[in-house]
Amino acid sequence: MNANVHQIKTAFLDSLKRGSHLSDDALGKAILSMLVLGESIVSIVWIFAISGLGEEYAMMAVTPYVYLIFSYVSLLIFYRTRRYQYFIFTQLVMLLVMPFFLQWTIGGYQAAGGVAIWAILSPIGALMILGTRQSTAWFFLFVVLAGFSWKFNDLFSGNPMPMPLSIKDTFFLMNIIGTACILYAAMRYFQSQKERMLQALALEKARSEKLLLNVLPESIASRLKNNDMRIADYHPSVTILFADIARFTELSSTMTPFDLVNLLSGIFSMFDHLAEGHQLEKIKTLGDGYMVVGGAPLGLPQHASAVAALACEMRNALAIFSQQTGHDLHMRIGISTGSVVAGVIGTSKFTYDIWGDTVNMASRMEQTGLVDEIQVTESTYQALKHEYVFELREAVPIKGKGNVNTYLLKSKLIHIYPPNY
């Protein structure tokens, strides 16, 4: 099974980008709605408070009136045209300009109770909606307007309309508490959504890591993630196992595709569990074939013994599986020991594989082997002859090698020691 790492990573990143854009839009709309709603409520309060002072104060109420009209006209345009960026721009402009104009018309920051503080919602909103870079200009404009108000405050407060002390205190309290409440609510919502997105990102990353480890050895996956894109390792001594289900083509012709895949999945999952128990690495499956290596990509001192033990367990496990499922299942297993080159190849479709004469010989051992037998090469026999019982097969024709002697691994060698040994 080829490990399409590049496509996995690309699909994962694309899904994150799509999810990020969708989440950013939804988050921006929610935050902007909170800011506009909060300022709208305050504008209504300002209108009623100022209008209640008499007709001569009516001009002071023009600014919040204009804000409400422009704000909801732009909202109507947005729903008709779906021009979200236009809506953001107009709302941020109104949030920035309206408090300063209101302060100037009332008579400076003292008379208005510092109502211009509401303008801070504009750069803060831009920061949460548009990001750090685009919010800089909005904050700069806020500073310019604040400096302008301070510089010319005497001009604005030259002929202020008399404001009752209770109204001034109410404005001051509303300006401080109101901006604090809206900012806290917006920042709290922003932070909660950020935490939710980070949790989702962590979950997706964990799922991606799990998927990556399902198709690549852990050590190889770690090297790829560290941008080690040219992985080529020489292993002087490893042991390769090839296994193949005998007469599987005949069996598959009598099964539905679902049953066939389900059967293979059950068999190979069982083999995977056994291989993991011996610290062996499954390289791939090819149809009904199964390939395992011991000693790569990580070294394993007793790799031949581990692979031989796995082969015996696979044979026994398949026999039990055959009885449980009612299928007449048999297999051939071939093993060879020697040097290999292992690495990752491809630019768009990565796959970890191993090459060399040892791999070819292990494959030939499986192909020329006997049903329900484990056939090994001379090199594997030499590594295991003191641990297992073998049966010699003479002059077995091997492609590219001619007639060679092979060995059938029969069972574990039982050592009988004399008393008092």
Residue pairs with C-beta under 8 A, 6 or more apart in sequence:
1 215
1 284
1 285
2 284
2 349
2 351
3 215
3 216
3 350
3 351
3 352
4 215
4 349
4 350
5 212
5 215
5 216
5 221
5 224
5 350
6 346
6 347
6 348
6 349
6 350
7 348
7 349
8 208
8 211
8 212
8 215
9 208
9 212
12 204
12 208
15 204
16 201
16 204
19 200
20 197
23 193
23 197
25 84
27 128
27 129
27 190
27 193
28 88
28 128
28 129
28 130
29 84
30 189
30 193
31 125
31 128
31 129
31 186
31 189
31 190
32 87
32 88
32 91
32 125
32 129
34 182
34 185
34 186
34 189
35 91
35 95
35 121
35 125
35 182
35 186
36 71
36 75
36 91
36 95
38 121
38 178
38 181
38 182
38 185
39 67
39 71
39 95
39 98
39 118
39 121
39 182
40 67
40 68
40 71
42 118
42 174
42 178
43 64
43 65
43 67
43 68
43 98
44 64
44 68
45 174
46 61
46 64
46 102
46 115
47 61
47 64
47 65
49 167
49 170
49 171
50 57
50 58
50 60
50 61
50 106
51 57
51 58
51 61
53 161
53 163
53 164
53 167
56 161
57 161
59 105
60 102
60 105
60 106
60 161
62 105
63 98
63 101
63 102
63 105
64 98
64 102
66 98
67 94
67 98
70 90
70 94
71 90
71 91
71 94
74 86
74 87
74 90
74 91
74 94
75 87
77 83
77 86
77 87
78 84
78 86
78 87
88 129
88 130
91 125
92 122
92 125
92 126
92 138
93 122
95 118
95 119
95 121
95 122
95 125
96 119
96 122
96 123
96 138
96 141
96 142
96 145
97 119
97 145
98 118
98 119
99 115
99 116
99 117
99 118
99 119
100 116
100 119
100 145
100 146
100 148
100 149
102 112
102 115
102 116
103 109
103 112
103 114
103 115
103 116
103 149
103 156
104 149
104 156
106 112
106 115
106 160
106 161
106 163
107 156
107 157
107 159
107 160
107 161
107 163
108 149
108 153
108 154
108 156
108 157
108 160
109 115
109 116
109 149
109 150
109 153
110 157
111 157
111 160
111 161
111 163
111 168
112 171
113 168
113 169
113 170
113 171
113 172
113 173
113 174
113 175
114 172
114 175
114 176
115 171
115 175
116 145
116 146
116 149
117 175
117 176
117 179
118 175
118 178
118 179
119 142
119 145
119 146
120 142
120 179
120 183
121 179
121 182
121 183
122 138
122 141
122 142
123 135
123 138
123 139
123 141
123 142
124 183
124 186
124 187
125 186
126 134
126 135
126 138
126 139
127 135
127 138
127 139
128 186
128 187
128 190
149 156
209 221
212 221
213 221
216 224
216 350
216 352
217 281
217 297
217 298
217 352
219 297
219 298
220 231
220 297
220 344
220 352
223 231
224 231
224 344
224 350
229 344
231 343
231 344
231 352
232 341
232 342
232 343
233 296
233 297
233 341
233 342
233 343
234 339
234 340
234 341
235 295
235 296
235 299
235 339
235 340
235 341
235 342
235 354
236 339
237 295
237 303
237 337
237 338
237 339
238 293
238 294
238 295
238 296
238 303
238 337
238 338
238 339
238 340
238 354
238 358
239 293
239 294
239 295
239 303
239 304
239 306
239 307
239 308
239 335
239 336
239 337
239 380
239 383
240 291
240 292
240 293
240 294
240 307
240 335
240 336
240 337
240 340
240 354
240 358
240 359
240 361
240 362
241 280
241 290
241 291
241 292
241 293
241 294
241 307
241 310
241 311
241 333
241 334
241 335
241 362
242 289
242 290
242 291
242 333
242 334
242 335
242 362
242 363
242 365
242 366
243 271
243 289
243 290
243 291
243 292
243 311
243 314
243 331
243 332
243 333
243 334
243 366
244 288
244 289
244 290
244 331
244 332
244 366
244 367
245 251
245 267
245 288
245 329
245 330
245 331
246 330
246 331
246 332
246 371
246 372
247 330
248 287
248 288
251 327
251 328
251 329
252 260
252 288
255 263
263 325
263 327
264 285
264 288
266 321
266 325
267 318
267 321
267 329
268 285
268 290
270 317
270 318
270 321
271 282
271 290
271 292
271 314
271 317
272 282
274 310
274 313
274 314
274 317
275 281
275 282
275 292
275 310
278 294
278 306
278 307
278 309
278 310
279 294
279 298
279 300
279 306
280 292
280 293
280 294
280 300
280 303
280 306
280 307
280 310
281 292
281 293
281 294
281 296
281 297
281 298
282 290
282 291
282 292
283 291
283 292
283 293
283 352
283 353
283 354
284 291
284 351
284 353
285 291
289 366
292 307
292 310
293 340
293 342
293 354
294 300
294 303
294 304
294 306
294 307
294 310
295 303
296 340
296 342
296 354
297 342
297 352
300 306
303 337
304 337
304 380
304 383
304 384
305 383
305 384
305 387
307 335
308 335
308 374
308 376
308 380
308 384
308 387
308 388
308 409
311 333
311 335
311 374
311 409
312 374
312 409
312 411
312 412
314 331
314 333
315 331
315 333
315 372
315 374
318 329
318 330
318 331
319 329
321 329
322 328
322 329
322 330
330 371
330 372
331 371
331 372
332 366
332 367
332 369
332 370
332 371
332 372
332 373
332 375
333 365
333 366
333 369
333 373
333 374
333 375
334 362
334 363
334 364
334 365
334 366
334 367
334 368
334 369
334 374
334 375
334 376
335 362
335 365
335 374
335 375
335 376
335 377
335 380
335 409
336 358
336 359
336 361
336 362
336 365
336 376
336 377
336 379
336 380
337 358
337 377
337 379
337 380
337 383
338 356
338 357
338 358
338 361
338 377
338 379
339 356
339 358
340 354
340 355
340 356
340 358
340 359
341 354
341 355
341 356
342 352
342 353
342 354
342 355
343 352
343 353
344 350
344 351
344 352
345 351
345 353
358 379
360 400
361 377
361 398
361 401
362 377
364 398
364 399
364 401
365 375
365 376
365 377
365 406
366 375
368 375
368 396
368 397
368 398
368 406
369 375
370 408
373 408
373 409
374 408
374 409
375 393
375 406
375 407
375 408
375 409
376 384
376 390
376 406
376 407
376 408
376 409
377 404
377 406
377 407
378 404
378 405
378 406
378 407
380 407
381 390
381 407
384 390
384 409
386 413
387 412
387 413
388 409
388 410
388 411
388 412
388 413
389 409
389 410
389 411
389 412
389 413
390 407
390 408
390 409
390 410
391 407
391 408
391 410
392 405
392 406
392 407
393 405
393 406
393 407
393 408
394 405
395 403
395 404
395 405
396 403
396 404
396 405
396 406
397 403
398 404
398 406
